[in-house]
Amino acid sequence: NAEYMGGLNLLDSHHIMDLLDGRSAAEVFASEYSLTYNDLILLPGQITFAAEDISLASNLTKNIKLMTPLVSSPMDTVTEHQMAIHMALNGGLGFIHNNLPVEAQVKQVQLVKRFKNGFIEDPVVMSPNHTLRDIDQLRFSGVPVTEDGKIRSKLVGIVTTRDIDFVKDRNTKLSEVMTPARDLVVGNIKSSLEEANELLRTSKKGKLPMVDDDFNLHALMCRVDLKKQRDFPLATKNATTKQLMVGAAIGTREDDKQRLAALVSEGVDVVVVDSSQGDSIFQHQMIQYIKRTYPTLDVIGGNVVTRLQAKHLIDCGVDALRVGMGVGSICTTQEVTAVGRAQATAVYRVSSYARQFNVPVIADGGISSISHIMKALAAGASVAMMGSMFAGTSETPGEYVYQDGIRVKRYRGMGSKDVMVAKAGANRYFSDNETVRVAQGVSGFVADRGSVSRYIPYLTTGIKHGMQNVGAKSVVELHRMNKDGELRFEVRTNAAITEGGVHSLHSFEKPAI
């Protein structure tokens, strides 16, 4: 009976192989043509689980795992501290751009690190002689009051909304309305974060001043931080400090070593060596320097699009590779220099090689829809790096303006003319010593997409439905299916691409995000 059942299983296995439509990733990407995400379609598998059972956990680097396989690009119109904070809260990670003086970039990292530390170490503080008018200008309450209006001075009270709401004379001094120190619930600065959180929870107060043994104010805790811990269970946090994790971009020049040292001293978790063409002697030397000087710091190399480029950076010791050249919506590298590669092919080729060394691949560029993220993961990427898709969110730097009645934000490539004037842009494209600089990017506008904290769940839900349709319960399983040939692809004609989108309508509305 055992032999009979084994024979049936063997026959069944052969029968299934005969019924497989499409081609494996290896077969599709053996093509002489370079393929984009739009060129490809994934064939459905069998659904045996619910979409909510799917895990999107994936490695950003050899040592850093994300619960959401999305990171924000180190561009000056995409990622500063607000974006990095919200990316980490939602299970991803943000990379602070380096088109900033060293001190300013370090400050951005510091703001991310302080956010989830629980303790606000630089709260707004006032003195007893300040007035309600001063509070009104802040547009928030819960302000500690110290003897001289400075942190690390003796706490004498706190001013809350209840203290000031019905006081008509806004020139009233805080000393007349504040809740005095003797009536406050306070925590000791020596307490652990967990102890302080518990005191804040049981006291039912909105704010918890943290003082030393002499009652000098050192920090402030807010109830909203407890809610954030509850509302963001996927948050990317450092296992030791419990702070949010954050990355930063550096260049390949000698003075970037000083930038790196300052970032490391502030606790940056990972750095990306930001070059448009990553296989350079400058990047090789920088990666080797980082791994030699800061052996516990994860470093991402790139950008690369070929296996040979990947080999050179892996030999230098990178912990992940950033893949993409000339495929971003605002990038003109391929148009200007005639060098690059279609992104789907680049991701597959590099990831299939890097997999042998346990080096994850970050798909950077060419992503303008959820389906592109899904195809990037299916091609072998562990994480998708987002630029244009995040550029219109409220957490990006810059102000909203209106164009033709549409609310938009500026978005520009790091090789655009505006950025090339700055040192970071010139360094990235190896043109900092050139008299004439040729732009490899453009500036434009993208539509308002609201908060990234609302946008990311929309994206991840779409990714999960894509994975459910192909029969992959996790990103790890999706990559196994790619390797084993179980994941099936087809190359589409232009007519098929048109058919696969919205068509044959007089007009339509895209769903609001």
Secondary structure by P-SEA (a helix, b strand, c coil): caaaaaaaaaaaaaaaaaaccccccccccccccccccccbbbbbcccccccccccccccccccccccccbbbccccccccaaaaaaaaaacbbbbbbccccaaaaaaaaaaaaacccccccccccccccccaaaaaaaccccccccccccccccccccccccccccccccccccccccccccccccccccccaaaaaaaaaaacccbbbbbcccccccbbbbaaaaaaaaaccccccccccccbbbbbccccccaaaaaaaaaaaacccbbbbcccccccaaaaaaaaaaaaacccbbbbbcccccaaaaaaaaaacccbbbbbcccccccccccccccccccaaaaaaaaaaaccccbbbbbccccccaaaaaaaaaacccbbbbcccccccccccbbbbbcccbbbbbbbccccccccccaaaaaaaccccccbbbbccccccccccccaaaaaaaaaaaaaaaaaaaccccaaaaaaaaaaccbbbbbbcaaaaaaaccccccccccccc
